[in-house]
Amino acid sequence: MNPGASGPFDAHYLAFLETITQLRPKLHRYCARMTGSIMDGEDVVQEALFNAYRRLETLEEGRAIAPWLFQIAHNRAIDFIRRRDVRAKAEVAVAESDGQQAGNDGGVHRAIEHLVLVLPPKERACVLLTEALDYSLEETAAIIGSTAGAVKSALHRARAKLAKPGPPVAPAPKPHAPELAILRLYVERFNRKDWDGVRELIAADANLLVADRFLGPAAQAPYFSRYAALADPWRFEIGAVDGELALITMRVENLKWIPQSVARAQVDNGRISRIVDFRHCAWILPAAQSLIVYSS
């Protein structure tokens, strides 16, 4: 099957991932800083890699794969930021029409933001690529579809803005009580391995992404049986990663429970409509600036 279709990822795609093993953490680092979220960043990376795999035959002979992949990831990150901004503006308009005070949206403002998030996307990309990832002006220009002169100007503007004191960091948004109640039930039943009880909380058309392993309807996935078969002790806890509500997978190490990976469960209309599990992406949690486990 092709990546992005429903079901397990095929051997050719897994081989492609293996060839870029060393690049994956850097791609994630870039996309996480662009989006302001380590989980949104990995979503963008997954989308970019699917896109790159489909376009491998178009890669010019002799062209370095790393800048090519960064160019694709950059474009996907910009698309993500635009979609998020449109959604945020629509939500603010709805709140204002209801006569409510518009607050900070969790998808737009994070409890802990990296400094570059105060910059426009182009300036943000230039700073990240040149100063964090050591690309030259010319390489950066090729990745973002610009010129070396324009990159140099963007860096000058960015540095001037970053030299000024920034606004105070917004507090982490509190999840709505109904959403939190569903997630608590999900975690409680998951930890008891009450799979029938877990399925009662999941919408019939819920989607599942196990990064690098499976994409498709949750009902068709061997997701729960894979967790049930794990030999080492594990459990889920509700927590926050960089101020964003998350499910934290805990494992025992040296007789202590420690965070190992992170997952998302999206709640809509009282049911879990989407699950994203990053347990095969070991580089995600180390990229977090803040990790809180609410119960342990």
N, C-alpha and C positions, 0 to 999 in steps of 0.2 A: 504494500500500500504506500501511497505518498504521505509524507508528513503533513499533518493538518486534517487528514481524513479521520474517520472514526475508527479507533482501535489502537493496538500497540504500534509503536514506531518500528519501521522496518529496519532490516540489517544494514542496508545501504546508508540510511540516515544516521544510524548509530555509529557506523564507520566514519562518516563525515564529522560527527561530534568528536570522535576520538582523535581525528587529525588536528583539531583546533583546541585540544584540551588545555594547553598552556595559555591560550588567548581568552578563554571563556571568562575567567575572573576579571580581566581587564575590560572586556565588553560589558560585563555586569556593573563594574565600578563606574564606567562612563554613563550607562543608561540610568543607574540608580541616582547618580548626582544630577543628571539632567531632569529626571522626573521628581526627585525629592523623596523617593521611597525605594527601599531595597526590594520590596515585592513587586511594585509597579515596574521597577527597572528590569527584573528578571522576566516579567511578562513581555516587556518590549524586546528583550534579548531573544526569547523563544520565538516571537513573531519574526524577528529579523533573521534568525537562523533558518526558519522554515522558508522564508523568502529567498535567502541565499542558496539554499540547497536546490530549490527549483530552478535557480538561475546559474548553476555551476557551469553549464555548457556554454554560457555567454561570457564567461570570464576569459579575458584576453590572455593568450599564451605569454608567459613571462611576467604577468602583472602580479605584484605581491598580494597575497590573500588578506593580510591583516588590514591595510587601509581600505580595501574593497569591502570587507565586512564592517568596518567602522562607518563607512559611508552609508551602507544599508541600515545599520543600527541607528545612525544619526537621523536619517529620514524617518524611520519608524518612531523615534523619540519625539521628533517635532510633530508628527501626526498625532501622537498620544497627547502632547501638551495642548495642541489646538482643540482636540476633542474634549479634553478636560475643561479647558477654559470656556468653551461653548456651553458645556453642561453646567458649570458653576454659575455662569451668567443667567442661564435659564432658571436655576434654582433660586437665585437671588430675586429674579423678577417675580417668581411665584410667591416667595416670602413677602415681598413688598406689596404685592397685590392683595395678600391676606392681612395686611396691616401689621406684620410682624417685623421685629428688628432682625435684619440679616446677620447671621453669625458666620464664623469661620467654618468652611466645609472641610471635612476630614480628607476628601480627595484632593484638595487644593493646598491647604495649610497643614503642616506637620508640626508636632510638638518640638521636634529638634530638626532644624533645617541647616543644611550646609550653607556656608556663606554665599556661594555662587547663586543660590536660588533667588537672591534679590536682583539678579541681572536678567535682562531679556534673553531669550533662548540662544540667539546668535552669539552674543557676548559670552554667555555661559559656556557654550560649546567651545569657543576659542580658548578660554581660560583652561578648561578641563583638558583639551587636547594638547595644548602647548606646555602648560605648567604642571599638569598632573600626569600626563601620559607621554610627555617628551616628544611630541611630533613637531616637525619644523613648520615654519609659516607656510611653505609651499605644500607640504603634506596636509596640513590642516585645511588649507584652501581647497584642495582636491576633495577632501572628505565632505566638507559642508557646501560645496558647489560655489565657491567664491574666488577671490584673488588674494595673493599674498599681501598686497597693499591694504585691501579691505580688512583682512585679518589683523594686520598691524594696527589699524585704526580702531578696530573693535577692542583689541587688547588695551589700548591706551584709554579708551572710554571706560572699560571695565575696571581697570586699576584705579582710576580716579573715583569711581563710585564705591569701590571696596575700601578705599581709604577713609571714607566718611563713616561715622557711626550709623549703624543700621537700626531699624525699628525693633522693638522688643519682640522676642519670640512668642508666638501665639500659644496659649495653653492647649494641651491635647483635648480634642473634642470628646465628650462623653457619649458612649453609645446609647441609643434609645433602649429603654428598659425591656420592651418586648424582644428586641434583637438579642440583647444580652441573655435574657431568659432562655431563648432557643439555643444559643451557643453553650450555655451552662448544661442544659439537658443533653446536648450533643456530646460534649466532653464527658459527662458523667456516664452516659450509656456506652460511649466508645471505650472508656477505660474499663468498664465491666464486661466488655465484649458482648454486649447485648445488641447484636446486629439487627434483629427484628425491630428493637426499639429505636435504633439509629435510623433505620429506613423509614420509620414513621415520621421522622422529622424532615425527610428529604423529598422535595417535589418530584413528581413522576417524570418530568422532563429536565431534571437537573443535569448540568454539565460537569464533567470532571476533567481536570488536567493534572496528571502526575508528571511533572517536568522531566523531559527526556525519556519517558516511558509510555505514557498513554494519553490520548485525547479523545473524548467522546461522551456519550451518555453515561451517567453514573450507574444506571441500572445494568449496563452491560460490562462493567469493569470488575476485575478480580481484586478490587481495592481492599475490601474488608478481610477477605481471606488471606491476603498478603500480610496484613497487620496481625491477624490471628496466628499466623505461622511463625512470627518472629520468636526466636528462642530467647534472646536477651530481654530483661525487664524493660518496659517502656510505658509511658503514659502521656496523655495530652494535658496541657494546662492552658487556661486563658491568660493572655499577657498583652504586652504592647511592645512593638518594635519601632523605634524612632517615633514614638507617639501614636502609632497606628495599631488598632486592635488586631490581634492575631492569635492563632493557635500555636502553642509552642510544644514541640515534641521533646520529651525529657527521657534521658537514658541514664542508667546507673554507671558511674565511673568512680573507682576508689571508694565504694560504699556510699556515694553521694549522688543525688539526682542532679543532673546538669542539663542545660538546654542543648539540644543537638540540631534541630532543624525547625522550620516554620511552615505553617500552612494558613490558608484563608478559607473561610466559609461565609459566603454571601447569603444574607437572609432577605427574602422578599415575600410579603403577604403571609408571614407566619411560617414559612418553610424555607429550608436551605435550597437555594437555586443554583449555586455554583460552588465547587470545591476546587481549590488549587493547592497542591501539595509539593513542596520543594525539597523533600527529604533526600533526593539524589543530587542536590546542588549544594555541595559542602561549602562553597565560597560565600553563600548569602549571609548567614548569621555573622561571620567575622567582619562583614562590611557594615554592620549596624553600629550606630553611634550610641544607641540607648536600647537596653533590653530589660523589661520588667516582667516578672512572673507573678501574677496576682495571688496565686495559691500554690502551695507546695507541700 
